[in-house]
Amino acid sequence: MRTKTYFLSGLLLIAFLAVSAGCRKDSKRKVKKNHRQEVGKSANDLLSDDDYESVVIEIQYMTGFQPTDQTVSLLKSFVSERSHKKSISVKYSEITPHGKASYSLDDIVAIEDDKRTQFTAKKTIAVYFLFVDGDYSGNTSGGSVLGIAYYNTSLVIFEKTIIGLTNGFGSPERYKLETTVVNHEYGHILGLVNLGSSMQTQHQDAANGNHCTNENCLMYWEAESGSMVSNLLGSSPIPTLDANCLSDLQANGGK
C-alpha cells in the first residue's frame, strides 16, 4: 500500500495540499525483504521498545534541497513524543542531484536501492527519508504530490514543490509546510489511520483513504489544504494528532 500527500488533488489513499490549495542481515536478500513491506507494517516496531530500543532516521537530500533544521528538530520531537525509544538519531548525507524535472516512484525506489545506508539491525530500527530536486511524475493539472510513504520505513519528500509553495509573498514559512508533510507521512508509517495501528474508535475517512475524519487533525485529508496553508502563516501552529489518532498509537505500543 502506498500513501501519498497531494497538492490540489483528490485521489484515494492520499493526504492533500490544495492551494485554494527490516533487519539488516548479512544477506542482501534479507535486507530487501525487511524494508520492502507495506506502509504501516512496522508500526509497532517504530512505536514500542519491545524489539527496538532506538531509531535512526537517515535523511538523504539532493544538493540544494536539504530540509530545514527546524523541520528535523520537530520531526525528532514528534517521534520522541509518540514512541518508546531510548534514543533518536539523525544521519544526513548529500547526494548528487539527478537533474530530473520529475521522478516516478520507481525512480525513487531505485535511488534508495543505490544510496540507502541505514538498515534495521540489532536493537535499532531505521527509517529512510529522501528529499529530491524534482516534482512527482504523477502530478496532474489538478494536483502535485508533496510526499509519499511508500514502504514500511521509506518516505520521499518532493522538496522542490514545497520550496515553490513557500518562497513567495503571503506564503507560510518553509519549515511549517515541510514539517506538516514530513510528520503526516511519518504518521502513516506509524500505521495511521487504519494502516497498521488499529482504530480504537471509528475515525477513518473512508472516502479519502487512510485519513482521519477530524478536520483539525494532522491526519485529515485536507489537513494541508488551502485554508490550512493560510493558517500556517505567522504564529499559527503546525497541525497535530487528535485524540483518536493518539489512542490508536497508544494501543499499538506508542505514547
NUROLO-769995 format. One record per atom (N, C-alpha, C): atom name; residue number from 1; x, y, z. Coordinates in steps of 0.05 Angstrom, whole numbers. Each point is the difference from the previous one (the first is absolute). Layout:
% NUROLO-769995
NODE atome num     c1     c2     c3
NODE    CA NUM      X      Y      Z
...
END
This chain:
% NUROLO-769995
NODE atome num     c1     c2     c3
NODE     N   1     17    -24      0
NODE    CA   1    -17     24      0
NODE     C   1     17     25      0
NODE     N   2     -5     19    -15
NODE    CA   2     15     24     -2
NODE     C   2    -16     24      9
NODE     N   3     11     17     15
NODE    CA   3    -14     23     10
NODE     C   3     12     25    -10
NODE     N   4    -16     19    -10
NODE    CA   4     11     23    -14
NODE     C   4    -11     25     13
NODE     N   5     15     22     -2
NODE    CA   5    -10     26      7
NODE     C   5     -2     17    -25
NODE     N   6    -23     12     -6
NODE    CA   6     -5     14    -25
NODE     C   6     -6     29      5
NODE     N   7      7     16    -20
NODE    CA   7     -7     29     -2
NODE     C   7    -21      3    -21
NODE     N   8    -25      9      8
NODE    CA   8    -22      2    -19
NODE     C   8     -7    -26    -12
NODE     N   9     -5    -21     16
NODE    CA   9     -6    -26    -11
NODE     C   9    -21    -14     16
NODE     N  10    -13    -20    -11
NODE    CA  10    -20    -15     15
NODE     C  10      1    -29     -5
NODE     N  11     23    -12     -2
NODE    CA  11      2    -29     -4
NODE     C  11     -2    -15     25
NODE     N  12     -6    -27     -2
NODE    CA  12     -3    -17     23
NODE     C  12     27     -5     13
NODE     N  13      0     -3     26
NODE    CA  13     24     -6     17
NODE     C  13     20     22     -2
NODE     N  14     -9     25      3
NODE    CA  14     19     22     -1
NODE     C  14     -7     20     22
NODE     N  15     19     18      4
NODE    CA  15     -5     24     16
NODE     C  15      3     23    -19
NODE     N  16    -16     20      4
NODE    CA  16     -1     22    -21
NODE     C  16     14     25      9
NODE     N  17     10     14    -20
NODE    CA  17      8     28      3
NODE     C  17    -13     15    -23
NODE     N  18    -21     16      6
NODE    CA  18    -13     15    -22
NODE     C  18      7     29      3
NODE     N  19      6     13    -22
NODE    CA  19      6     28      1
NODE     C  19    -25     16      7
NODE     N  20    -23     -6    -10
NODE    CA  20    -25     14      8
NODE     C  20     -9    -12     24
NODE     N  21     40    -21    -17
NODE    CA  21     20    -16      6
NODE     C  21      6    -26    -13
NODE     N  22    353   -545    215
NODE    CA  22      9    -20      6
NODE     C  22     27     -6      9
NODE     N  23      6    -16      5
NODE    CA  23     26     -2     14
NODE     C  23     22     -2    -21
NODE     N  24     23     13      5
NODE    CA  24     22     -3    -19
NODE     C  24     17    -23      9
NODE     N  25      0    -21    -15
NODE    CA  25     15    -24      6
NODE     C  25     24     -1    -20
NODE     N  26     14    -23      1
NODE    CA  26     22     -3    -18
NODE     C  26    -10     -3    -29
NODE     N  27    -24    -11     -3
NODE    CA  27    -11     -5    -26
NODE     C  27    -14     25    -11
NODE     N  28      8      9    -24
NODE    CA  28    -13     23    -12
NODE     C  28    -29     -6     -6
NODE     N  29     -6    -25     -6
NODE    CA  29    -28     -8     -5
NODE     C  29    -17      5     25
NODE     N  30     10     -6     23
NODE    CA  30    -14      4     25
NODE     C  30     -4     29      6
NODE     N  31     20     17     -7
NODE    CA  31     -2     29      4
NODE     C  31    -24     10    -16
NODE     N  32     -1     -7    -25
NODE    CA  32    -22      9    -17
NODE     C  32    -27    -10     10
NODE     N  33     -1    -24      9
NODE    CA  33    -25    -12      9
NODE     C  33    -11     16     24
NODE     N  34     17      9     18
NODE    CA  34     -9     13     24
NODE     C  34     -7     29     -3
NODE     N  35     10     14    -20
NODE    CA  35     -9     28     -3
NODE     C  35    -15      4    -26
NODE     N  36    -12    -21    -10
NODE    CA  36    -17      2    -24
NODE     C  36    -27    -11      7
NODE     N  37    -12      9     22
NODE    CA  37    -26     -8      8
NODE     C  37    -20     23     -2
NODE     N  38    -25     -6      5
NODE    CA  38    -21     20     -4
NODE     C  38      2     22     21
NODE     N  39     -9     23     -7
NODE    CA  39     -1     22     19
NODE     C  39    -16     -8     25
NODE     N  40     11      5     23
NODE    CA  40    -14     -7     25
NODE     C  40      8    -27     11
NODE     N  41     14    -16    -15
NODE    CA  41      8    -27      8
NODE     C  41     19      1     24
NODE     N  42     16     21      3
NODE    CA  42     19      2     22
NODE     C  42     -9     19     21
NODE     N  43    -26      6      1
NODE    CA  43    -10     20     19
NODE     C  43      7     -7     28
NODE     N  44     -6    -24      9
NODE    CA  44      6     -8     28
NODE     C  44     30      1      6
NODE     N  45     16     -8    -19
NODE    CA  45     29      1      3
NODE     C  45     10     29      3
NODE     N  46    -13     18    -14
NODE    CA  46      8     28      2
NODE     C  46    -10     14     25
NODE     N  47    -22    -11     11
NODE    CA  47    -13     13     23
NODE     C  47     10    -11     27
NODE     N  48      3    -27      2
NODE    CA  48      7    -12     25
NODE     C  48     30     -5      3
NODE     N  49      8     -8     24
NODE    CA  49     28     -8      4
NODE     C  49      3    -30      5
NODE     N  50    -20    -15     -9
NODE    CA  50      1    -29      4
NODE     C  50     24    -13    -14
NODE     N  51      4      8    -25
NODE    CA  51     22    -12    -16
NODE     C  51     21     21     -7
NODE     N  52     -7     25     -2
NODE    CA  52     19     20     -8
NODE     C  52     -1     23     20
NODE     N  53     23      6     12
NODE    CA  53      2     21     21
NODE     C  53      6     27    -12
NODE     N  54     10      0    -24
NODE    CA  54      9     26    -13
NODE     C  54    -10      1    -28
NODE     N  55     -1     25    -10
NODE    CA  55     -6      4    -29
NODE     C  55     20     18    -12
NODE     N  56      9     -7    -24
NODE    CA  56     18     18    -15
NODE     C  56    -15      9    -25
NODE     N  57     -1     26     -4
NODE    CA  57    -13     12    -23
NODE     C  57     22      9    -20
NODE     N  58      0    -14    -22
NODE    CA  58     19      8    -21
NODE     C  58    -13     20    -19
NODE     N  59     12     23     -2
NODE    CA  59     -9     21    -18
NODE     C  59     20      4    -22
NODE     N  60     -8     -8    -24
NODE    CA  60     16      6    -24
NODE     C  60    -13     21    -16
NODE     N  61     15     20     -8
NODE    CA  61    -11     22    -15
NODE     C  61     18      6    -24
NODE     N  62    -13      8    -22
NODE    CA  62     15      8    -23
NODE     C  62     10     29      4
NODE     N  63     23      6    -10
NODE    CA  63     13     26      5
NODE     C  63    -19     23     -5
NODE     N  64     -2     17     21
NODE    CA  64    -18     23     -2
NODE     C  64    -28     -5     11
NODE     N  65     -5    -25      9
NODE    CA  65    -27     -7      8
NODE     C  65      0    -13     28
NODE     N  66     18      9     17
NODE    CA  66      1     -9     27
NODE     C  66    -24     11     16
NODE     N  67    -13    -17     17
NODE    CA  67    -22     11     16
NODE     C  67     11     20     21
NODE     N  68    -17     17      9
NODE    CA  68      8     20     20
NODE     C  68      7    -13     27
NODE     N  69     17     13     15
NODE    CA  69      6    -10     27
NODE     C  69    -24     -2     17
NODE     N  70    -19     20     -3
NODE    CA  70    -24      0     17
NODE     C  70    -17    -25     -6
NODE     N  71     -2     -7    -25
NODE    CA  71    -16    -24     -8
NODE     C  71     11    -25     13
NODE     N  72     27     -3     -2
NODE    CA  72     12    -25     11
NODE     C  72     -3      0     31
NODE     N  73      4     22     12
NODE    CA  73     -4      2     29
NODE     C  73    -28     -7      9
NODE     N  74    -20     10    -15
NODE    CA  74    -28     -6      6
NODE     C  74     -7    -28     -7
NODE     N  75     13    -12    -20
NODE    CA  75     -5    -28     -6
NODE     C  75     10    -17     24
NODE     N  76     24      6     10
NODE    CA  76     11    -15     22
NODE     C  76    -18      2     25
NODE     N  77    -11     24      4
NODE    CA  77    -19      4     22
NODE     C  77    -25    -17     -4
NODE     N  78    -10      0    -24
NODE    CA  78    -24    -16     -7
NODE     C  78      4    -29      6
NODE     N  79     23    -11     -9
NODE    CA  79      7    -28      5
NODE     C  79      3     -5     30
NODE     N  80     14     17     14
NODE    CA  80      4     -3     28
NODE     C  80    -26      0     16
NODE     N  81    -18     18     -7
NODE    CA  81    -26      2     14
NODE     C  81    -18    -23     -5
NODE     N  82      3    -14    -22
NODE    CA  82    -18    -22     -7
NODE     C  82     12    -28      5
NODE     N  83     26     -3      2
NODE    CA  83     13    -26      0
NODE     C  83     16     -4     25
NODE     N  84      1    -25      9
NODE    CA  84     16     -8     23
NODE     C  84     29     -8     -9
NODE     N  85     16     20     -6
NODE    CA  85     27     -5     -9
NODE     C  85     20     14     18
NODE     N  86     21    -15      7
NODE    CA  86     21     12     17
NODE     C  86     16     21    -14
NODE     N  87      3     -3    -26
NODE    CA  87     15     21    -15
NODE     C  87    -12      2    -28
NODE     N  88      2     25    -10
NODE    CA  88     -8      6    -28
NODE     C  88     23     16    -12
NODE     N  89     11    -12    -21
NODE    CA  89     22     14    -13
NODE     C  89     -6      5    -30
NODE     N  90     13     20    -11
NODE    CA  90     -3      7    -28
NODE     C  90     26      0    -14
NODE     N  91      2    -13    -22
NODE    CA  91     24     -1    -17
NODE     C  91     -6     13    -27
NODE     N  92     15     21     -6
NODE    CA  92     -4     14    -25
NODE     C  92     21     -9    -21
NODE     N  93     -8      1    -24
NODE    CA  93     19     -2    -22
NODE     C  93    -11     14    -25
NODE     N  94     18     14    -13
NODE    CA  94     -7     15    -24
NODE     C  94      7    -18    -24
NODE     N  95    -19     -1    -19
NODE    CA  95      5    -16    -24
NODE     C  95     -2     18    -25
NODE     N  96     12     -8    -21
NODE    CA  96      0     16    -25
NODE     C  96    -28      1    -12
NODE     N  97     -9     24     -7
NODE    CA  97    -26      2    -13
NODE     C  97     -1    -17    -26
NODE     N  98    -22    -12     -5
NODE    CA  98     -3    -15    -24
NODE     C  98     -9     18    -23
NODE     N  99     -7     24      7
NODE    CA  99     -7     20    -21
NODE     C  99    -25     -6    -16
NODE     N 100    -18    -16     12
NODE    CA 100    -25     -6    -14
NODE     C 100    -21     20      8
NODE     N 101    -16      7    -19
NODE    CA 101    -22     18      6
NODE     C 101    -21    -13     18
NODE     N 102     -2    -26     -3
NODE    CA 102    -20    -16     16
NODE     C 102     10    -28      4
NODE     N 103    -10    -12     21
NODE    CA 103      8    -27      8
NODE     C 103    -24    -18      4
NODE     N 104      2    -24    -11
NODE    CA 104    -21    -20      5
NODE     C 104      7    -14     26
NODE     N 105    -19    -16     10
NODE    CA 105      6    -15     24
NODE     C 105     21    -21     -5
NODE     N 106      1    -11    -24
NODE    CA 106     21    -19     -8
NODE     C 106     27     14      1
NODE     N 107      1     25     -8
NODE    CA 107     25     15      1
NODE     C 107      9      3     29
NODE     N 108    -18      6     18
NODE    CA 108      5      4     28
NODE     C 108     11    -26     12
NODE     N 109    -13    -21     -5
NODE    CA 109      8    -26     11
NODE     C 109     28     -8    -10
NODE     N 110      6      6    -25
NODE    CA 110     26     -5    -11
NODE     C 110     22     16     14
NODE     N 111     -6     25      6
NODE    CA 111     19     17     14
NODE     C 111      5    -11     28
NODE     N 112    -22     -8     14
NODE    CA 112      3    -11     26
NODE     C 112     17    -26     -1
NODE     N 113     -5    -17    -19
NODE    CA 113     15    -25     -3
NODE     C 113     30      6     -3
NODE     N 114      6     22    -14
NODE    CA 114     28      7     -5
NODE     C 114     13     15     22
NODE     N 115    -15     16     15
NODE    CA 115     12     19     18
NODE     C 115     -5     -5     30
NODE     N 116    -21    -14      7
NODE    CA 116     -6     -4     28
NODE     C 116     22    -14     15
NODE     N 117      7      9     23
NODE    CA 117     22    -12     16
NODE     C 117     -9    -11     27
NODE     N 118    -23     10     10
NODE    CA 118     -8     -8     27
NODE     C 118    -23    -20     -2
NODE     N 119      3    -22     14
NODE    CA 119    -20    -21      0
NODE     C 119     -5    -10     29
NODE     N 120    -23    -11      4
NODE    CA 120     -7    -10     27
NODE     C 120     19    -23      7
NODE     N 121     12      1     24
NODE    CA 121     18    -20      9
NODE     C 121      2      0     31
NODE     N 122      2    -23     11
NODE    CA 122      2     -3     29
NODE     C 122    -23     14     14
NODE     N 123      6     21     16
NODE    CA 123    -20     14     16
NODE     C 123     -8     27    -12
NODE     N 124      8      5    -25
NODE    CA 124     -6     26    -13
NODE     C 124    -16     -4    -26
NODE     N 125    -22     14     -2
NODE    CA 125    -16     -1    -24
NODE     C 125      7     25    -16
NODE     N 126      2     -3    -26
NODE    CA 126      8     22    -18
NODE     C 126    -24     10    -18
NODE     N 127     -1     26     -3
NODE    CA 127    -20     13    -18
NODE     C 127     16     16    -20
NODE     N 128    -10     -1    -25
NODE    CA 128     14     14    -22
NODE     C 128    -17     22    -12
NODE     N 129     11     25     -1
NODE    CA 129    -13     22    -13
NODE     C 129     18      9    -24
NODE     N 130    -13      4    -23
NODE    CA 130     14     10    -23
NODE     C 130    -13     27     -8
NODE     N 131     16     21     -1
NODE    CA 131    -10     26     -9
NODE     C 131     11      6    -28
NODE     N 132    -17      3    -20
NODE    CA 132      9      1    -27
NODE     C 132     -4     28    -13
NODE     N 133     14      3    -22
NODE    CA 133      1     26    -14
NODE     C 133    -20      3    -22
NODE     N 134    -20    -17     -1
NODE    CA 134    -19      2    -22
NODE     C 134    -28     -5     11
NODE     N 135    -19      1    -18
NODE    CA 135    -28     -5      6
NODE     C 135     -7    -30     -3
NODE     N 136    -23     -7      7
NODE    CA 136     -9    -28     -4
NODE     C 136    -11     -3    -28
NODE     N 137      8    -22    -13
NODE    CA 137     -8     -4    -28
NODE     C 137    -30     -5     -3
NODE     N 138    -13     -7     22
NODE    CA 138    -29     -5     -1
NODE     C 138    -17     25      4
NODE     N 139     13     23      2
NODE    CA 139    -15     25      3
NODE     C 139    -18      5    -24
NODE     N 140    -23     12      5
NODE    CA 140    -18      7    -21
NODE     C 140     -7     30      2
NODE     N 141    -16     10    -18
NODE    CA 141     -8     28      2
NODE     C 141    -16      5     25
NODE     N 142    -10    -21     12
NODE    CA 142    -16      3     24
NODE     C 142     15     -4     26
NODE     N 143     26     -8     -2
NODE    CA 143     14     -4     25
NODE     C 143     29     -8     -3
NODE     N 144     15      7     21
NODE    CA 144     29     -6      1
NODE     C 144      6    -15     26
NODE     N 145     13    -22     -2
NODE    CA 145      7    -16     24
NODE     C 145     22     13     15
NODE     N 146     -3      1     27
NODE    CA 146     21     12     17
NODE     C 146     16    -21     14
NODE     N 147    -12    -23      6
NODE    CA 147     14    -21     14
NODE     C 147    -14    -27     -3
NODE     N 148     16    -21      2
NODE    CA 148    -11    -27     -2
NODE     C 148     13    -18     21
NODE     N 149    -16    -13     17
NODE    CA 149     10    -22     16
NODE     C 149     -5    -25    -16
NODE     N 150     21    -12    -11
NODE    CA 150     -4    -21    -20
NODE     C 150      7    -27      9
NODE     N 151     15     -3     21
NODE    CA 151      5    -26     13
NODE     C 151     -1      3     30
NODE     N 152      5    -21     15
NODE    CA 152     -3      0     29
NODE     C 152     19     19     14
NODE     N 153     23      6    -12
NODE    CA 153     18     19     12
NODE     C 153     12     19    -21
NODE     N 154    -14      4    -21
NODE    CA 154     10     17    -22
NODE     C 154    -19     22     -8
NODE     N 155     11     24     -2
NODE    CA 155    -16     24     -6
NODE     C 155     16     18    -19
NODE     N 156    -15     13    -18
NODE    CA 156     13     20    -18
NODE     C 156    -15     26      3
NODE     N 157     15     22      0
NODE    CA 157    -11     27      1
NODE     C 157      8     15    -25
NODE     N 158    -19     10    -14
NODE    CA 158      6     15    -25
NODE     C 158      5     30      8
NODE     N 159     25      3      8
NODE    CA 159      8     26     12
NODE     C 159     -2     23    -19
NODE     N 160      4     -5    -25
NODE    CA 160     -2     22    -20
NODE     C 160    -28     12      1
NODE     N 161    -20    -17      2
NODE    CA 161    -28      9      0
NODE     C 161     -5     16     26
NODE     N 162     10    -10     22
NODE    CA 162     -4     14     26
NODE     C 162     13     28     -1
NODE     N 163     24      1    -10
NODE    CA 163     13     26     -2
NODE     C 163    -16     19    -18
NODE     N 164    -10    -11    -21
NODE    CA 164    -16     17    -18
NODE     C 164    -25     12     12
NODE     N 165    -10    -14     21
NODE    CA 165    -24     10     13
NODE     C 165      6     19     24
NODE     N 166     25      3      6
NODE    CA 166      7     15     24
NODE     C 166     20     23     -6
NODE     N 167      4      6    -25
NODE    CA 167     20     21     -6
NODE     C 167    -12     26    -10
NODE     N 168    -26      2      3
NODE    CA 168    -13     25    -10
NODE     C 168    -13     16     22
NODE     N 169     -8     24     -7
NODE    CA 169    -14     17     19
NODE     C 169    -26    -13      9
NODE     N 170     -6      1     26
NODE    CA 170    -24    -11     10
NODE     C 170      0    -30      3
NODE     N 171     24    -13     -3
NODE    CA 171      3    -29      3
NODE     C 171      8     -6     29
NODE     N 172     -6    -25      8
NODE    CA 172      9     -7     27
NODE     C 172     30     -4      1
NODE     N 173     12      0     24
NODE    CA 173     28     -5      2
NODE     C 173      5    -29     -9
NODE     N 174     23     -4    -13
NODE    CA 174      6    -26    -12
NODE     C 174     -1    -22     21
NODE     N 175     12      4     23
NODE    CA 175      1    -21     20
NODE     C 175    -27    -10      9
NODE     N 176    -20     18     -1
NODE    CA 176    -27     -7      9
NODE     C 176    -13    -19    -20
NODE     N 177      2      7    -25
NODE    CA 177    -12    -18    -20
NODE     C 177     16    -26     -2
NODE     N 178     26      2      1
NODE    CA 178     18    -24      0
NODE     C 178     -7    -19     23
NODE     N 179     -2     12     24
NODE    CA 179     -6    -16     24
NODE     C 179    -27    -13     -2
NODE     N 180    -20     14    -10
NODE    CA 180    -27    -11     -3
NODE     C 180      1    -25    -18
NODE     N 181     14      2    -22
NODE    CA 181      2    -22    -19
NODE     C 181     16    -23     12
NODE     N 182     23      6     11
NODE    CA 182     18    -21     12
NODE     C 182    -14    -14     22
NODE     N 183    -13     14     19
NODE    CA 183    -13    -13     22
NODE     C 183    -25    -16     -8
NODE     N 184    -14     11    -20
NODE    CA 184    -24    -14    -11
NODE     C 184      9    -27    -11
NODE     N 185     21      0    -16
NODE    CA 185      9    -25    -13
NODE     C 185     11    -19     21
NODE     N 186     15     11     20
NODE    CA 186     10    -17     22
NODE     C 186    -24    -13     15
NODE     N 187    -21     15      2
NODE    CA 187    -25    -10     13
NODE     C 187    -10    -25    -15
NODE     N 188      3      0    -26
NODE    CA 188     -9    -23    -15
NODE     C 188     17    -25      5
NODE     N 189     27      3      2
NODE    CA 189     16    -23      6
NODE     C 189     -3     -9     29
NODE     N 190    -12     17     17
NODE    CA 190     -8     -8     27
NODE     C 190    -27    -14      0
NODE     N 191    -11     -3    -24
NODE    CA 191    -25    -16     -3
NODE     C 191    -25     16     -1
NODE     N 192      1     27      0
NODE    CA 192    -24     17      0
NODE     C 192     -8      5    -29
NODE     N 193    -27      2     -6
NODE    CA 193    -20    -11     18
NODE     C 193    -10    -26    -13
NODE     N 194      0    -20     18
NODE    CA 194     -9    -28     -8
NODE     C 194     19    -12    -20
NODE     N 195     26      6      2
NODE    CA 195     20    -12    -18
NODE     C 195     18    -19     15
NODE     N 196     -6     -6     25
NODE    CA 196     17    -18     16
NODE     C 196     -4      6     30
NODE     N 197     -8     24      6
NODE    CA 197     -8      6     28
NODE     C 197    -31      1      0
NODE     N 198    -11    -22     11
NODE    CA 198    -29     -3     -2
NODE     C 198    -15     22     14
NODE     N 199    -23      8    -12
NODE    CA 199    -16     21     12
NODE     C 199    -14     -9     25
NODE     N 200      2     16     21
NODE    CA 200    -14     -6     25
NODE     C 200    -28     11     -1
NODE     N 201     -4     20    -16
NODE    CA 201    -26     11     -6
NODE     C 201      0      6    -30
NODE     N 202    -23     -5    -13
NODE    CA 202     -2      4    -28
NODE     C 202      5     30     -7
NODE     N 203     22      5    -15
NODE    CA 203      5     28     -8
NODE     C 203     14      1    -26
NODE     N 204     -2    -21    -16
NODE    CA 204     12      0    -27
NODE     C 204    -19     13    -20
NODE     N 205     10     19    -15
NODE    CA 205    -15     13    -21
NODE     C 205      2    -17    -25
NODE     N 206    -17    -21     -1
NODE    CA 206      3    -20    -21
NODE     C 206     -1     12    -28
NODE     N 207    -15     22     -3
NODE    CA 207     -2     12    -27
NODE     C 207     27     12     -9
NODE     N 208     18      5     19
NODE    CA 208     26     11     -7
NODE     C 208     23    -17      9
NODE     N 209     -5    -26      1
NODE    CA 209     21    -19      6
NODE     C 209      7     -2     30
NODE     N 210     26     -1      6
NODE    CA 210      9     -5     27
NODE     C 210      5     27     14
NODE     N 211    -22     14      5
NODE    CA 211      1     26     12
NODE     C 211    -21      3     21
NODE     N 212      4     20     17
NODE    CA 212    -17      5     23
NODE     C 212    -24     17     -7
NODE     N 213    -23     -6     14
NODE    CA 213    -24     16     -5
NODE     C 213      1     27     13
NODE     N 214     18      5     18
NODE    CA 214      2     25     15
NODE     C 214     15     20    -17
NODE     N 215    -14     21     -8
NODE    CA 215     13     20    -18
NODE     C 215     22     16     13
NODE     N 216      2     -2     27
NODE    CA 216     22     14     14
NODE     C 216     24    -18      5
NODE     N 217     -1    -25     -8
NODE    CA 217     21    -19      5
NODE     C 217     21      1    -22
NODE     N 218     25     -5      8
NODE    CA 218     22     -2    -19
NODE     C 218     -5    -21    -22
NODE     N 219    -15    -21      7
NODE    CA 219     -5    -21    -19
NODE     C 219    -26      3    -17
NODE     N 220    -13     23      2
NODE    CA 220    -23      6    -16
NODE     C 220      8      4    -29
NODE     N 221    -17     -8    -19
NODE    CA 221      8      1    -28
NODE     C 221      5     28     -9
NODE     N 222    -14     19     12
NODE    CA 222      4     28     -7
NODE     C 222     17     15     20
NODE     N 223     15    -14     16
NODE    CA 223     16     13     21
NODE     C 223     19     20    -12
NODE     N 224      7     -3    -25
NODE    CA 224     19     18    -13
NODE     C 224    -13     13    -24
NODE     N 225    -26      5      2
NODE    CA 225    -15     13    -22
NODE     C 225      5     30      0
NODE     N 226    -13     13    -18
NODE    CA 226      4     29     -3
NODE     C 226     -4     15     26
NODE     N 227    -22     -6     14
NODE    CA 227     -6     15     25
NODE     C 227     22     -6     21
NODE     N 228      9    -25      1
NODE    CA 228     21     -7     19
NODE     C 228     27     13     -8
NODE     N 229      6      1    -25
NODE    CA 229     25     13     -9
NODE     C 229     -1     30      9
NODE     N 230    -23     12     -4
NODE    CA 230     -3     27      9
NODE     C 230      3      3     30
NODE     N 231    -10    -21     14
NODE    CA 231      1      1     30
NODE     C 231     28     -5     10
NODE     N 232     19     -8    -17
NODE    CA 232     27     -3      8
NODE     C 232     16     26      0
NODE     N 233    -13     21     -8
NODE    CA 233     14     26     -1
NODE     C 233      4     10     29
NODE     N 234     21     16      3
NODE    CA 234      5     13     25
NODE     C 234      5    -19     23
NODE     N 235    -13      4     22
NODE    CA 235      4    -17     24
NODE     C 235    -19    -23      1
NODE     N 236    -16     -5    -21
NODE    CA 236    -19    -22      1
NODE     C 236     15    -27      2
NODE     N 237    -11    -19     15
NODE    CA 237     14    -25      6
NODE     C 237     -2    -20    -23
NODE     N 238     19    -18      0
NODE    CA 238      0    -24    -18
NODE     C 238    -21    -19     10
NODE     N 239    -15    -13    -17
NODE    CA 239    -21    -19      9
NODE     C 239     12    -23     17
NODE     N 240    -16    -10     19
NODE    CA 240      9    -22     17
NODE     C 240    -21    -22     -2
NODE     N 241      7    -23     12
NODE    CA 241    -18    -23      0
NODE     C 241    -23      4     20
NODE     N 242    -23    -10     -7
NODE    CA 242    -23      3     18
NODE     C 242     -1    -23     20
NODE     N 243    -20      0     18
NODE    CA 243     -2    -21     21
NODE     C 243     -3    -28    -12
NODE     N 244    -15     -3    -21
NODE    CA 244     -4    -26    -12
NODE     C 244     26    -12    -12
NODE     N 245     15     17    -14
NODE    CA 245     25    -10    -11
NODE     C 245     20     -6     23
NODE     N 246      0     16     21
NODE    CA 246     18     -6     22
NODE     C 246     -8    -26     14
NODE     N 247    -26     -4      2
NODE    CA 247    -10    -25     12
NODE     C 247      9    -25    -16
NODE     N 248     -1      3    -26
NODE    CA 248      8    -23    -18
NODE     C 248     30     -6      5
NODE     N 249     17     21      1
NODE    CA 249     28     -5      4
NODE     C 249      6    -12     28
NODE     N 250    -14     10     20
NODE    CA 250      4    -10     27
NODE     C 250     -8    -30      2
NODE     N 251    -20     -8    -14
NODE    CA 251     -9    -27      0
NODE     C 251     19    -19    -15
NODE     N 252     17     12    -17
NODE    CA 252     19    -16    -16
NODE     C 252     28      3     11
NODE     N 253      3      7     25
NODE    CA 253     26      1     12
NODE     C 253     13     28      2
NODE     N 254    -14     20     -9
NODE    CA 254     11     27      1
NODE     C 254     -9     16     25
NODE     N 255      6     26      0
NODE    CA 255     -7     17     22
NODE     C 255    -26     15     -6
END
